[in-house]
Amino acid sequence: MILYIIVILLIVVVLYFIITYNNFRVLKNYVKEAFSTMDVYLKKRYDLVPNLVNVVKGYATHEKETLEAITNARTKAYDDMSASEKIKTSSEINSSISRLLVIAESYPELKANEEFQNLSKELVQLEDDIANARKYYNGTIKNLNNAVETFPSNLVAKALNITEESFFEASEEDKNSVKVELWKG
């Protein structure tokens, strides 16, 4: 009788381990999918920055330092970056774009430029898409982290060396930066 109880308990533990392991795999795949979705928008913004800088260069030639800083923020090949490097670069580009838009505010003729207006509208849409993708990504991270932290699934996570993931958070500079409203036509 005791042997049956031990065998049943062992089967229950093994089944729980398998189910929890599969749940972690599903959660990890959701995180990858969410990052991939956000990555598409980050890449679009990454590619948009040089066009925006080139339009501004024609009007703000004496803002050379700021424009160089913006260009330097995207010097590394995007596809070769790790996820954490992409998040860090995104934060740097956010700061750069804020500085670029502050420059643009000083040039009414630039704000009236059709190409700048089109790029600005595209940037506004991309920022909305990135914000939504970031929310989804952080939601999947929350679900994974909850499973990693809560009992009894945390025992399986420790056994499999599954750790918490980091949220995609705004930098302190982004939190404190001035919001610039683009012309939306």
N, C-alpha and C positions, 0 to 999 in steps of 0.2 A: 504493500500500500504506500509506504513512504517513497519507494522507488518511483511509483507512478506520479506522485505529487512532485518529486524532483524533476522528472522528465517533463511534465506539463509546465512547470515553472521555467525550466530551461527553454522549452519551445516558445513560451510567451516572451521571454527576454530576447531570444534571437529574432522573433517576429517583430518585436518593438524596435530593436536595433535596425533591422532591415527597413522597416517603414520610416523610421526617423532619418536614416541615411538617405533614402530616396527623397524625402521631404527636403533635406538640405540641398540635394542636387537640383531639385526643382527651384528652390529659392535662389540658389546661385545662378541658375539659368535666367531667372527673371531679372536678376541684377545685371547680368551681361546684356540681356536684351534691352533693358532700360538705358544702360550706358550707351549702347550702340545707337539707340534712337537719339539720345541727347548729342552723341558724337557727330551725327549727321548735321545737326544745326550748328554745333560749334565749328565744324569744318567749313560750313557755308559762311559763317561770320569771319572765320580766319581768312578765307579767300576774298571776302568783301573789303577787308581793311585796306589792302594796297590801292584798290580803286578809290576809296574814300580819301586816302592820303594823297593820291595823285591829283584829285580834284582840288583839294585844299591847298596843295603846294603852289598851284598857279596863282592863288590869291594871297597866300600868307607866306611869302618867301622869307621874311625875317623871323619866322617861327621855326627855324631850322632844327634847334635842339629838341623841341617837342616832337616834330615830325620824325626825326631820327630815332627817338626813344620808341615811338609807335612802330616803326619799321623793325627795330631790334627785337621787339616783343614777339615777332613772328618769324625770326630768322631760321629756326630749326624746322626741318621737314616734318610736317604734321603727322603723316602716316607712320613715321619712325618713332613717335613719342609713345611712352607708356600712358596708361589711364591717369596716373597721378600727375605726370608731366602735362597732360592735356588739361587737367583741372587747374594746375598752377598757371599754365599759359593763358587759359581762359580768364583767370583773375587779372593777369597782367594786361591782357587785351581790353578787359572791361575798364581798367584804370586809364589806359591809353585812349580809348574811345571817348571817355568822359573829358579828358584833356583836349582831344581833337574837337569835340563839340563846343567846348568853351571857346576855343579859338574861332570856330565858325560863327559864333554869336557876335564876334567883333567885326564881321565882314558881311554887311547887308547884301552886297552884290553876289557874294558866294551863296548866301541863303536863297537868293533868287535864281541861281543857276539850276537849270532843269536837271542836269546830270546829278548834281548834289541832292536835289529834292528826291529824285528817284532812288538814289542810294540810301538816303535817309529813311525813306518809306520802307525800303527793303530791310534796313537795319532795325527799324521799329518792329516789323513783323518777325524778324529773326529773334530779337530779344524776347518777344512774347512766346515764341515757340521754345526757346531755350528755357524760359522760366517754367513753362508747363512740363517740359521734359525733365527738368531738374526736380520738380515736385514728384513726378512719377518715379524717377530714379531714387530719390530719398525715401519714398514710400516702400520701394522694394528692399532698400537697405534696412529700413526699420523692421520689416517682417523677418528678414534674415537675422538681424541682431537680436530681435526678441526670441527667436528660436535658439540662438547661441547662448543667450543669457538665462533662459528660464528652465526650471527643473521639470522634468527629468531629461529633456532633450539636451541640456547643457552637458550632461555626462557623455552622451554620444559625441557631441561636438568636441569635447576635450579628447576623447579617445581617438577621434579622426583628425585632430589638430585643425578643426574648422574655427576660424576666428572672426571677430566682428569686422565689418567693413566701415570705412569712413564716409560720412555724409558729404555731399557737395554743398559746401557752405560759402557764403559771401565772405570776402576778406574784410578786415576792419576798415580798410580804406574805402571799399565799396559801400559798406554800411554808413560811412560818414560823408560820402561824396555828395555833391550837390546834384540834384536831379535836373537834367536839361531837357526841356520839352522840344522835340523836333517839330518842324513845320509839317503838318499832316495833310495840308491841302484841302 
